Amino acid sequence: MGSETASGTSASDPKHAVRATRSAGRKMRSLLLDAASRLFKERGLSGTSISDIAAAADAFPSQITYYFRTKEALFVEAASRDMLYLARATEQAALKAHTPRDYTHALAETVTATDTVAFFAEALTLTRRRQDLAPLVERTIERLHSEGARAYAGQVERHGWRSLRAPEESSRRFWAIAIGVIVEGFAMGRAAEEMCRELLRALGEQATSPSMNDGSRLRVVGDRDHSSATDGETSS
């Protein structure tokens, strides 16, 4: 009889074997992407071999070709994954902001603090020669835009900000400007702080706080008795 797992299923059960194989496959892909990301950032595409990546991940070169087919495909997937991780970290950092200015500063500071955007920009350039890799980059960009728009819309609603642009437009504009500023910054050897300042300057104002628009008066603690009347007032 085959041994049983903690869930009570037999280790020899075909479904268990499939799940175990898939889990091992996901783990190996993750290890290869981690190693590839680090080496590609350090040495570039041409300076990194499949054997280097395999050794860093304690894997075989054949496993890289099995999961990713080519070194170029691995490069694009590693850069795309890192970019989505950065977008998530950026959103998390911006959640702590209570004003539109602090929100934009948190975004700019987070994206300019790493070389992830420059890494992703190299993947964008690579797909110009390898159109078979373009769909992954396109999906990554669409996720950047859609998830950025969702996060921004949530903050606008949460704090009652008045956005100067639709969330979708704001998100696309942010990433377009960020990629341009950071690629130029890395090319010119600029420090992260300098790129952050330039990004903030290029972005300008994104939204206004409730206290800054149309003369609405601020509510204070104990103002509940007048809230219904105040809501219907217009500024003179």
Beta strands, then each sheet from edge to edge (+ up, - down):
strand 1: 162-163
strand 2: 207-208
sheet 1: 1+ 2-
end
